[in-house]
Amino acid sequence: MHKRIKQLLRLGMSSIIAVSLLAGQTGMAAAQSVNTIHFTGYFDKQLRAQMAVTADSFPVVNVRLVKQDEPDMVYYDVGTSILISKDEVLTNYHVVQEFAELKDGDEGTLTVASPGHLERPIKAKIIKTDPVTDMALLKLDKELDAEPVTFASARDNQIVYTIGFPKNPAGDLVLLDEEFPSTYNTIAKSRVYSNQASDVPGKKGIGSIVKAMAQGNSGGPVLDQNNRVIGMMTFVYGGKTYYITSKTLQSFIKDTSSPAKEQVAVAGKVTS
């Protein structure tokens, strides 16, 4: 695309914002480090270093879409993902929905990049989706140099960590077409409730985090204190962030049956 075209970034909680003109990609050839992470909550020096390494297992997902009837606009969906094997990641369906439902004549690209190597995005394809539970499994063109995750079950009121790629304090966003922001990863400490399905009409297999997360965390992990995935962030409702439980995630990964076809309506905003 021409560098003069405008962009629209669609991210977090269904918001749409306009950003600057396309800039040349400069790259940041450095591994993930603590000075590229915005920490919220108390993290001592040792924990910061540990979480910086952990974050490499949760890549950023970028969807780039050009619509036939709007050739001068570029649309983006940005989210986070969970590395379940060296070349497979799990994310929210709504992060990749525009790409998955690409109309005739529209053009789109889907890429995934490790937090430590944003300058080297990897092409991905969708191999499985479930719009009802808001999950999508992506296959990468090549392996990522990070460790696949392990899963665990949540306990009520336990301390958890979330990792995602939201708008950072400087107001910058992760766009792989542009110069990388100085801070491109947010790690937050919180607590969870493991069974809050009754709070949200039409939703099962979810739990909640006690506070609303920032934009861009969709598809990102909810981790226990042993860095095991207990859930995947999916939407915000009533001032809380809701996550898909690890049991539901693992069932989706293993299940080879056809995905559900009907979308369940949920009041509230969806993260991305």
C-alpha positions in Angstrom: 0.0 0.0 0.0 1.0 3.6 -0.5 2.6 5.3 2.5 0.2 8.2 2.2 -2.9 6.2 3.0 -4.6 6.6 6.4 -5.0 3.8 8.9 -7.7 2.8 11.3 -6.8 0.7 14.3 -9.6 -1.5 15.8 -8.6 -2.7 19.2 -9.7 -3.3 22.8 -13.3 -3.3 23.7 -14.5 -2.6 20.2 -13.1 0.9 20.0 -12.0 2.4 16.7 -9.4 5.1 16.6 -7.5 7.0 13.8 -3.8 7.1 13.9 -1.0 8.8 11.9 0.2 8.3 8.4 2.1 5.1 7.6 5.7 5.2 8.6 8.6 3.1 7.5 9.3 0.0 9.5 12.5 0.5 11.5 12.6 -2.5 13.7 14.0 -3.0 17.2 16.5 -5.8 17.1 16.5 -6.5 20.8 15.2 -9.3 23.0 12.3 -8.6 25.3 13.6 -6.7 28.3 12.1 -5.1 31.4 12.5 -1.6 30.0 10.0 -2.4 27.2 7.3 -3.5 29.6 4.8 -1.4 31.5 4.2 -3.1 34.9 1.1 -2.3 36.9 1.1 -3.5 40.5 4.1 -4.4 42.6 6.9 -6.4 40.9 10.3 -6.7 42.5 13.4 -6.8 40.3 13.6 -10.6 40.2 9.9 -10.9 39.3 10.3 -8.3 36.6 13.1 -10.2 35.0 11.2 -13.5 35.2 8.1 -12.0 33.6 10.1 -10.4 30.8 11.2 -13.9 29.7 7.7 -15.3 30.3 6.2 -12.6 28.0 7.9 -14.1 24.9 5.4 -17.0 25.0 2.5 -14.5 24.4 3.0 -13.0 20.9 1.2 -10.0 19.5 -1.3 -10.6 16.7 -1.8 -8.1 13.9 -4.5 -8.2 11.3 -4.2 -5.8 8.3 -7.2 -5.4 6.1 -7.9 -3.3 3.0 -11.5 -3.2 1.9 -12.4 -3.1 -1.8 -14.9 -0.3 -1.3 -12.4 1.8 0.8 -9.0 1.3 -1.0 -7.5 4.3 0.7 -8.0 3.0 4.2 -6.1 0.3 6.2 -7.9 -1.4 9.0 -6.1 -3.1 11.9 -7.1 -5.5 14.6 -4.5 -6.0 17.3 -4.5 -8.5 20.1 -2.4 -11.0 22.1 -2.1 -14.7 21.8 -0.9 -17.8 23.7 1.8 -20.1 22.4 0.5 -23.7 22.7 3.2 -25.2 20.5 6.3 -23.9 18.7 4.2 -23.0 15.7 0.6 -22.6 17.0 -1.0 -19.8 19.0 -4.5 -19.4 20.5 -6.3 -16.1 20.5 -9.8 -14.6 20.6 -11.9 -15.1 17.5 -12.9 -11.4 17.5 -9.2 -10.5 17.0 -9.1 -12.3 13.7 -12.8 -12.2 12.7 -12.4 -9.6 10.0 -9.7 -11.7 8.4 -11.6 -15.0 8.9 -14.7 -13.5 7.2 -12.8 -11.7 4.4 -15.2 -10.7 1.6 -14.5 -11.2 -2.1 -12.3 -8.3 -3.3 -11.0 -7.4 0.2 -7.3 -8.1 1.0 -5.9 -9.0 4.4 -2.8 -10.3 6.1 -2.4 -12.0 9.4 0.9 -11.9 11.3 2.2 -12.9 14.7 5.4 -11.7 16.4 7.2 -12.5 19.6 7.5 -9.5 22.0 11.3 -9.8 21.9 11.4 -9.8 18.1 8.6 -7.5 16.8 10.8 -6.7 13.8 10.3 -10.2 12.6 6.6 -10.8 12.2 5.6 -14.3 11.1 2.7 -15.0 8.7 -0.1 -17.1 10.2 -3.3 -18.8 9.0 -6.5 -19.7 10.9 -6.9 -23.5 11.2 -9.9 -23.6 13.7 -12.4 -21.2 15.2 -15.3 -21.1 17.6 -17.2 -17.8 17.4 -19.5 -18.7 20.3 -16.7 -19.1 22.9 -14.6 -16.5 21.1 -11.5 -18.7 20.3 -9.3 -19.1 17.3 -6.3 -21.4 16.7 -3.6 -20.1 14.4 -0.8 -22.0 12.6 2.5 -20.0 12.1 4.7 -20.2 9.0 7.7 -21.0 11.2 8.5 -21.7 14.8 8.8 -19.1 17.5 11.8 -19.1 19.8 9.8 -19.3 23.0 8.4 -21.9 25.3 4.9 -23.2 24.8 2.6 -22.8 27.8 1.2 -25.3 30.4 -2.3 -25.1 31.8 -3.7 -25.1 35.3 -7.1 -24.5 36.9 -8.0 -21.2 38.7 -8.7 -20.9 42.4 -11.0 -18.2 43.8 -9.2 -15.0 44.9 -5.8 -16.1 43.8 -3.1 -13.7 42.6 -2.7 -13.7 38.8 -0.7 -11.9 36.1 -2.0 -10.7 32.8 0.1 -10.0 29.7 -1.1 -8.0 26.7 -0.4 -5.4 24.1 -2.7 -2.4 24.9 -2.3 1.3 24.3 0.7 2.1 26.6 1.2 5.2 28.8 2.9 7.1 26.0 -0.2 6.7 23.8 1.6 4.4 21.4 0.2 1.1 19.9 1.9 -2.0 18.5 1.6 -1.8 14.7 4.0 -3.9 12.7 3.9 -1.4 9.9 5.3 1.4 12.0 8.2 2.3 14.2 7.9 0.4 17.5 6.8 2.3 20.6 9.2 2.5 23.5 6.8 0.5 25.6 4.9 -2.3 23.9 3.9 -4.8 26.5 1.8 -4.4 29.7 2.0 -6.9 32.6 -0.5 -6.4 35.4 -1.1 -8.1 38.8 -4.7 -8.8 39.9 -7.0 -11.4 41.5 -9.6 -13.7 39.9 -12.9 -15.3 40.6 -13.0 -18.7 39.0 -16.7 -19.2 38.3 -18.6 -16.1 37.3 -20.6 -17.5 34.3 -23.9 -16.6 35.9 -22.9 -12.9 35.9 -23.1 -12.8 32.1 -26.1 -14.0 30.1 -25.4 -16.7 27.5 -21.8 -17.4 28.7 -20.4 -20.5 30.2 -16.8 -21.7 31.0 -15.6 -18.2 32.1 -14.1 -16.6 35.2 -13.5 -12.9 36.0 -10.7 -10.6 37.0 -11.5 -8.0 39.6 -10.7 -5.0 37.4 -11.2 -4.0 33.7 -8.1 -4.5 31.6 -6.8 -2.0 29.0 -7.4 -2.2 25.3 -5.3 -4.7 23.3 -5.4 -7.6 25.9 -7.8 -9.8 23.9 -6.4 -13.3 23.6 -3.8 -12.6 26.3 -3.2 -15.0 29.2 -4.2 -15.0 32.8 -1.3 -16.7 34.6 -1.0 -18.2 38.1 2.1 -17.6 40.2 3.8 -20.5 38.5 3.4 -19.0 35.1 0.7 -21.5 34.1 -2.2 -20.4 32.0 -5.5 -20.5 33.9 -7.4 -18.6 31.3 -7.5 -16.3 28.2 -8.9 -12.7 28.4 -11.9 -12.2 26.2 -14.2 -9.3 27.1 -15.1 -6.6 29.7 -18.5 -6.4 31.3 -19.7 -4.6 34.3 -16.3 -3.2 35.2 -14.6 -6.7 35.2 -12.5 -8.5 32.7 -13.8 -12.0 31.9 -11.6 -14.9 30.8 -12.2 -18.2 29.1 -11.2 -21.0 31.5 -8.2 -23.3 30.9 -10.5 -26.3 30.8 -12.5 -24.7 27.9 -9.3 -23.7 26.1 -7.9 -27.2 26.3 -11.1 -28.8 25.1 -11.1 -26.5 22.1 -7.5 -27.4 21.2 -8.2 -31.1 21.5 -11.7 -31.2 20.0 -11.8 -32.0 16.2 -15.6 -31.5 15.8 -17.0 -28.7 13.8 -17.1 -25.3 15.5 -20.4 -23.7 16.5 -22.1 -21.6 13.9 -24.2 -19.2 15.9 -22.9 -16.2 17.8 -24.1 -15.7 21.4 -24.9 -12.1 22.1 -23.3 -10.7 25.2 -24.0 -7.3 26.6 -21.0 -5.2 27.2 -17.8 -4.5 25.4 -15.3 -7.0 23.9 -11.6 -6.6 24.2 -9.2 -6.8 21.3 
